[in-house]
């Protein structure tokens, strides 16, 4: 099954991105989503290849945000797509049925759309405000997640991950609500280097 803690990469340069990814791998994280929105495709491709090479030393699931062509070229384990990115159908046709395809959602309608599209997992959020993402969707709060889970009780649903402003202290509460896992960025960057997370 999928890891319950996903790391969404951060850093303003390729070097910082790679450094942060390596650091969280050393802390025991085993799901990496490469997200690098500020660079051109060529630079992202080069970084994506470097992250792929880390799989020779670390056992982790490797997801690339947005760039289907790069995910296919470097042999990533899958892709994550926002609501304004290419469609899940396009990604499935390009990558095949064995690759993991995740999608972002903010509302119940979004989640139902993602289920209908055949997403393997859905990142739902944001929980609270985060400066990591521009053009942030309305925050859900814990109450929003609870309402969402209540509405989905009779519907077969892929794993749901809370995303956006999630903190380590939120994990147990979100699990109690029924959220499968969490996706975090700077929260994991700032972890004590000696701390090994229990997943």
C-alpha positions as CSV (number, residue, x, y, z in Angstrom):
1,X,0.0,0.0,0.0
2,X,1.0,3.6,-0.3
3,X,3.2,5.4,2.2
4,X,1.2,7.5,4.6
5,X,3.6,10.4,4.5
6,X,4.4,12.0,1.2
7,X,7.1,14.6,0.8
8,X,6.5,17.4,-1.8
9,X,9.8,18.8,-2.7
10,X,10.7,22.4,-2.1
11,X,13.6,24.7,-2.9
12,X,14.2,27.7,-5.2
13,X,17.1,26.1,-7.1
14,X,17.8,22.6,-8.4
15,X,20.6,22.2,-5.9
16,X,18.4,23.1,-3.0
17,X,15.7,20.8,-4.2
18,X,18.1,17.9,-4.4
19,X,19.6,18.7,-1.0
20,X,16.1,18.8,0.6
21,X,15.0,15.5,-1.1
22,X,18.2,13.7,0.1
23,X,17.8,15.1,3.6
24,X,14.2,13.8,4.0
25,X,15.2,10.4,2.5
26,X,17.8,10.2,5.2
27,X,15.0,10.9,7.8
28,X,13.1,7.8,6.6
29,X,10.7,9.3,4.1
30,X,9.9,6.9,1.3
31,X,7.6,8.8,-1.0
32,X,8.9,11.8,-3.0
33,X,6.9,14.1,-5.2
34,X,9.2,16.3,-7.3
35,X,7.5,19.7,-7.5
36,X,9.5,22.5,-9.1
37,X,7.2,25.1,-10.6
38,X,9.6,27.9,-11.1
39,X,12.0,26.4,-13.6
40,X,11.8,25.6,-17.3
41,X,11.2,22.1,-18.5
42,X,14.9,21.4,-19.4
43,X,16.1,22.2,-15.9
44,X,13.3,20.1,-14.3
45,X,14.2,17.2,-16.5
46,X,17.9,17.3,-15.4
47,X,16.8,17.5,-11.7
48,X,14.3,14.6,-12.3
49,X,17.1,12.4,-13.6
50,X,19.2,13.2,-10.5
51,X,16.4,12.3,-8.2
52,X,15.8,9.1,-10.2
53,X,19.4,8.1,-9.5
54,X,18.8,8.4,-5.8
55,X,16.7,5.2,-6.1
56,X,19.9,3.2,-6.5
57,X,20.7,4.2,-2.8
58,X,17.2,4.7,-1.3
59,X,14.0,2.7,-1.6
60,X,11.3,5.2,-2.3
61,X,8.3,5.9,-4.5
62,X,9.0,8.6,-7.0
63,X,6.3,10.9,-8.3
64,X,6.7,13.9,-10.6
65,X,4.3,16.8,-10.4
66,X,2.7,18.0,-13.6
67,X,5.2,16.9,-16.2
68,X,4.0,13.7,-17.8
69,X,6.7,13.7,-20.5
70,X,9.4,14.0,-17.9
71,X,7.9,11.3,-15.7
72,X,7.9,8.9,-18.7
73,X,11.4,9.9,-19.8
74,X,13.1,9.3,-16.5
75,X,11.1,6.2,-15.5
76,X,9.4,7.8,-12.5
77,X,6.8,5.7,-10.6
78,X,4.0,8.0,-11.4
79,X,2.6,11.5,-11.8
80,X,0.6,14.0,-9.8
81,X,-1.8,16.4,-11.6
82,X,-3.6,19.5,-10.4
83,X,-7.1,20.3,-11.6
84,X,-5.7,22.7,-14.2
85,X,-3.0,20.3,-15.5
86,X,-3.3,17.7,-18.2
87,X,-6.1,15.2,-17.7
88,X,-5.8,11.9,-15.9
89,X,-6.9,10.2,-19.2
90,X,-3.9,11.8,-21.0
91,X,-1.5,10.7,-18.3
92,X,-2.9,7.1,-18.2
93,X,-2.5,6.9,-22.0
94,X,1.1,8.1,-21.8
95,X,2.3,6.2,-18.8
96,X,0.2,3.0,-18.8
97,X,-1.8,1.2,-16.2
98,X,1.2,0.2,-14.0
99,X,2.1,3.8,-13.1
100,X,0.7,5.7,-10.1
101,X,-1.5,8.7,-11.1
102,X,-2.6,11.1,-8.3
103,X,-4.7,14.1,-8.6
104,X,-5.5,17.2,-6.5
105,X,-9.0,18.0,-5.2
106,X,-10.5,20.8,-3.0
107,X,-14.2,20.0,-2.8
108,X,-16.5,17.0,-2.8
109,X,-17.2,17.6,-6.5
110,X,-13.5,17.5,-7.2
111,X,-13.0,14.3,-5.3
112,X,-15.9,12.7,-7.2
113,X,-14.4,13.9,-10.4
114,X,-11.1,12.4,-9.5
115,X,-12.7,9.1,-8.5
116,X,-14.5,9.0,-11.9
117,X,-11.3,9.7,-13.7
118,X,-9.6,6.7,-12.1
119,X,-7.0,8.4,-9.8
120,X,-4.9,6.0,-7.7
121,X,-4.9,8.5,-4.9
122,X,-6.2,12.0,-4.3
123,X,-4.5,14.9,-2.5
124,X,-7.3,16.9,-0.8
125,X,-6.8,20.3,0.6
126,X,-5.6,22.7,1.8
127,X,-6.0,22.0,5.5
128,X,-4.9,25.5,6.4
129,X,-3.0,28.4,4.8
130,X,0.4,27.6,3.3
131,X,2.9,29.9,1.6
132,X,4.3,26.9,-0.4
133,X,1.6,27.1,-3.1
134,X,0.4,30.1,-5.0
135,X,-3.3,30.6,-5.9
136,X,-4.4,28.6,-2.9
137,X,-7.9,27.0,-2.9
138,X,-10.2,27.7,0.1
139,X,-9.0,26.0,3.2
140,X,-11.0,23.0,4.5
141,X,-10.0,22.8,8.1
142,X,-10.6,19.6,10.1
143,X,-14.4,20.1,9.8
144,X,-14.2,20.2,6.1
145,X,-12.3,16.9,6.0
146,X,-14.9,15.3,8.3
147,X,-17.8,16.5,6.2
148,X,-16.0,15.1,3.1
149,X,-15.4,11.7,4.7
150,X,-19.1,11.6,5.9
151,X,-20.3,12.2,2.3
152,X,-18.0,9.6,0.8
153,X,-19.0,6.7,3.2
154,X,-20.9,4.8,0.7
155,X,-18.6,5.5,-2.2
156,X,-15.5,3.4,-3.0
157,X,-12.7,5.9,-2.7
158,X,-8.9,5.7,-3.3
159,X,-6.6,6.8,-0.5
160,X,-7.1,10.4,0.4
161,X,-4.1,12.5,1.5
162,X,-4.5,15.8,3.4
163,X,-2.3,18.5,1.7
164,X,-1.6,22.1,2.4
165,X,-0.4,23.5,5.7
166,X,-0.4,20.0,7.3
167,X,1.8,19.6,10.4
168,X,3.2,16.5,12.1
169,X,0.9,17.1,15.0
170,X,-2.1,16.9,12.7
171,X,-1.5,13.3,11.5
172,X,-3.3,11.5,14.3
173,X,-6.4,13.7,14.2
174,X,-6.6,13.4,10.4
175,X,-6.3,9.6,10.7
176,X,-9.1,9.6,13.2
177,X,-11.3,11.5,10.7
178,X,-10.6,8.8,8.1
179,X,-7.9,10.5,6.0
180,X,-5.4,7.9,4.7
181,X,-2.2,10.0,4.8
182,X,-0.6,13.4,4.6
183,X,1.6,15.3,2.1
184,X,4.0,17.8,3.5
185,X,6.9,20.0,2.4
186,X,8.6,22.5,4.7
187,X,7.4,20.7,7.8
188,X,9.6,17.7,6.8
189,X,12.5,20.0,5.7
190,X,12.6,21.4,9.3
191,X,12.6,18.0,11.0
192,X,15.4,17.2,13.4
193,X,18.0,15.4,11.2
194,X,18.2,12.6,13.8
195,X,14.5,11.9,13.7
196,X,13.4,8.8,11.9
197,X,9.7,9.0,11.1
198,X,7.4,6.1,11.7
199,X,5.2,5.6,8.7
